Amino acid sequence: MSGRGEGAGRGEGVGASPARVGGRARVTGGQRYVADLQLDDVLHVKLVTLPCARGRIGRIDASAALALPGVRLVMTAADLPSPMPRFGPQLRDRPVIAVGETKYHGDPVAAVAAETHDLAEQAAALVRVPTTRSRARTSSASTTTPGATWPPARRRRTSSSRAATASRW
C-alpha cells in the first residue's frame, strides 16, 4: 500500500499530517452548512411546549399568533386525525402532538408554521395554553397508583400476529 488513500496527504506513513477534506473551508468560514442554505417557499416550524412535566391541556388559543403577518398555521391535536398518529424509537407509543395532557417536559402541544424562523418563535410564544398541572410521575412506585398513565399499556403479540407479520416478508 502506498498510503495515498483517503486521508493521506502531505506525507506518508506514521507521523505524517493527513489532508483534511474540507478542513481549510471549515476553519476559514467558507464551508456552507445546512443552516446557511436559503430555500424558496419554505416554512419554519416551532413547537409549543408547556413549562411542566405533566398537565391537562385546556382550550388552546392561537388567535394572537395567527394575527401575525407571515404565520401560516398553528396546528393542535384537534387538527390531526383521530386516532392521533404516533411515533417512537422502539414502540409507536408517543403522540405527534399531546392529546388532552402532556406526559413529559417538552411534550409538544401545538406547532406553529411561519415564513421565518424568528417569526415562528415569536408566534409560538403568543400561543396560550391553559394548563392544570398534575403531579409528575418520577418513580416506578408512583406509576402503580390508581389512574397512573405510565408506562403505556402494551399490546401483547400473539403467535398468529407474529405469523401474519412474518408472512408479509
C-alpha positions as CSV (number, residue, x, y, z in Angstrom):
1,M,0.0,0.0,0.0
2,S,1.3,3.4,-0.9
3,G,-0.6,5.3,1.9
4,R,-2.2,7.6,-0.6
5,G,-5.8,6.6,0.1
6,E,-8.4,8.8,1.6
7,G,-6.9,10.8,4.5
8,A,-3.3,10.5,3.2
9,G,-1.8,13.8,2.3
10,R,1.3,15.8,2.8
11,G,3.4,12.8,3.8
12,E,3.2,9.1,4.0
13,G,3.1,6.7,6.9
14,V,3.2,7.2,10.6
15,G,3.6,10.7,11.8
16,A,2.5,12.3,8.5
17,S,-0.1,15.1,8.6
18,P,-3.2,13.8,6.8
19,A,-5.1,16.1,4.5
20,R,-8.4,17.2,5.9
21,V,-11.1,17.1,3.3
22,G,-12.8,20.4,3.6
23,G,-10.7,21.5,6.5
24,R,-9.5,24.8,5.1
25,A,-13.0,25.8,4.2
26,R,-14.3,25.0,7.7
27,V,-11.7,27.0,9.5
28,T,-11.8,30.0,7.2
29,G,-15.6,30.2,7.3
30,G,-16.0,29.3,3.6
31,Q,-17.9,26.0,4.1
32,R,-21.7,26.1,3.8
33,Y,-23.7,24.2,6.4
34,V,-27.4,23.2,6.3
35,A,-28.3,26.2,8.4
36,D,-26.7,28.5,5.8
37,L,-28.9,27.3,3.0
38,Q,-31.7,29.7,1.9
39,L,-34.5,27.9,0.1
40,D,-37.6,29.5,-1.5
41,D,-41.1,28.7,-0.4
42,V,-40.1,27.1,2.9
43,L,-42.0,27.4,6.2
44,H,-40.2,27.2,9.6
45,V,-41.8,25.3,12.4
46,K,-41.6,26.0,16.1
47,L,-43.1,23.6,18.6
48,V,-45.2,25.0,21.5
49,T,-44.5,23.2,24.8
50,L,-45.5,23.6,28.4
51,P,-43.3,24.6,31.3
52,C,-44.3,21.5,33.3
53,A,-43.8,17.8,33.1
54,R,-47.4,16.8,33.4
55,G,-50.5,18.8,32.8
56,R,-54.1,18.7,31.5
57,I,-54.4,20.9,28.4
58,G,-57.3,23.4,28.2
59,R,-58.6,25.1,25.1
60,I,-55.6,26.4,23.1
61,D,-55.9,30.0,22.0
62,A,-53.8,30.7,18.9
63,S,-55.6,33.9,17.7
64,A,-52.7,36.2,18.7
65,A,-50.2,34.0,16.8
66,L,-52.4,33.7,13.7
67,A,-52.8,37.5,13.6
68,L,-49.1,38.0,12.9
69,P,-48.4,38.5,9.1
70,G,-46.4,35.6,7.8
71,V,-47.8,33.0,10.2
72,R,-49.4,30.3,8.0
73,L,-50.6,27.7,10.5
74,V,-51.0,26.8,14.2
75,M,-51.7,23.1,14.4
76,T,-53.0,21.4,17.5
77,A,-54.2,17.9,18.3
78,A,-57.7,18.9,17.1
79,D,-56.3,19.4,13.6
80,L,-54.9,15.9,13.3
81,P,-56.8,12.7,12.5
82,S,-58.2,10.5,15.3
83,P,-56.7,8.3,16.5
84,M,-53.6,10.5,16.8
85,P,-50.6,9.4,14.7
86,R,-47.9,8.0,17.0
87,F,-44.2,7.6,16.8
88,G,-41.3,6.3,18.9
89,P,-37.9,4.8,18.6
90,Q,-39.0,1.3,19.6
91,L,-42.7,1.4,20.1
92,R,-45.0,3.8,18.4
93,D,-46.4,5.0,21.7
94,R,-45.9,8.8,21.6
95,P,-48.5,11.0,20.0
96,V,-47.2,13.5,17.5
97,I,-48.9,16.3,19.5
98,A,-50.1,15.8,23.0
99,V,-53.8,15.0,23.3
100,G,-55.6,16.1,26.5
101,E,-52.5,16.1,28.7
102,T,-48.7,16.3,28.5
103,K,-46.7,13.3,29.8
104,Y,-43.2,14.8,29.9
105,H,-41.5,18.2,29.9
106,G,-41.2,19.3,26.3
107,D,-44.2,17.3,25.1
108,P,-45.4,19.4,22.1
109,V,-49.0,20.7,22.4
110,A,-49.0,22.8,19.1
111,A,-46.8,23.5,16.1
112,V,-46.5,27.0,14.5
113,A,-45.5,27.3,10.8
114,A,-44.3,30.7,9.7
115,E,-42.3,32.3,6.9
116,T,-39.2,32.9,9.0
117,H,-37.5,31.1,11.9
118,D,-37.8,34.3,14.1
119,L,-41.4,34.8,13.3
120,A,-42.2,31.1,14.1
121,E,-40.6,31.6,17.5
122,Q,-42.4,34.9,18.2
123,A,-45.7,33.3,17.2
124,A,-45.2,30.2,19.3
125,A,-44.6,32.5,22.4
126,L,-48.1,34.0,21.7
127,V,-50.0,30.7,21.7
128,R,-51.9,30.5,25.0
129,V,-52.4,27.0,26.5
130,P,-54.3,27.0,29.8
131,T,-52.9,24.1,31.9
132,T,-53.9,22.3,35.0
133,R,-50.6,21.0,36.4
134,S,-50.6,17.4,37.6
135,R,-48.1,15.7,39.8
136,A,-45.2,14.3,37.7
137,R,-44.6,10.5,37.9
138,T,-40.9,10.3,38.8
139,S,-40.6,6.8,40.1
140,S,-41.9,3.3,39.3
141,A,-43.8,3.3,42.6
142,S,-45.8,6.4,41.5
143,T,-46.9,4.6,38.4
144,T,-48.7,1.8,40.3
145,T,-51.2,4.1,41.9
146,P,-54.8,4.1,40.6
147,G,-55.2,6.2,37.5
148,A,-51.5,6.0,36.6
149,T,-50.8,6.6,32.9
150,W,-47.2,5.5,32.6
151,P,-45.9,3.2,31.2
152,P,-48.4,2.9,28.4
153,A,-50.2,-0.4,28.1
154,R,-48.5,-2.6,25.6
155,R,-50.4,-4.9,23.3
156,R,-49.2,-8.4,23.6
157,R,-48.3,-10.1,20.3
158,T,-49.8,-13.5,19.8
159,S,-48.3,-16.2,17.7
160,S,-50.9,-15.6,15.0
161,S,-49.9,-11.9,14.8
162,R,-46.2,-12.8,14.6
163,A,-47.0,-15.3,11.8
164,A,-49.0,-12.6,9.9
165,T,-46.1,-10.2,10.2
166,A,-43.6,-12.9,9.1
167,S,-45.7,-13.8,6.0
168,R,-45.5,-10.2,4.8
169,W,-41.8,-10.5,4.4
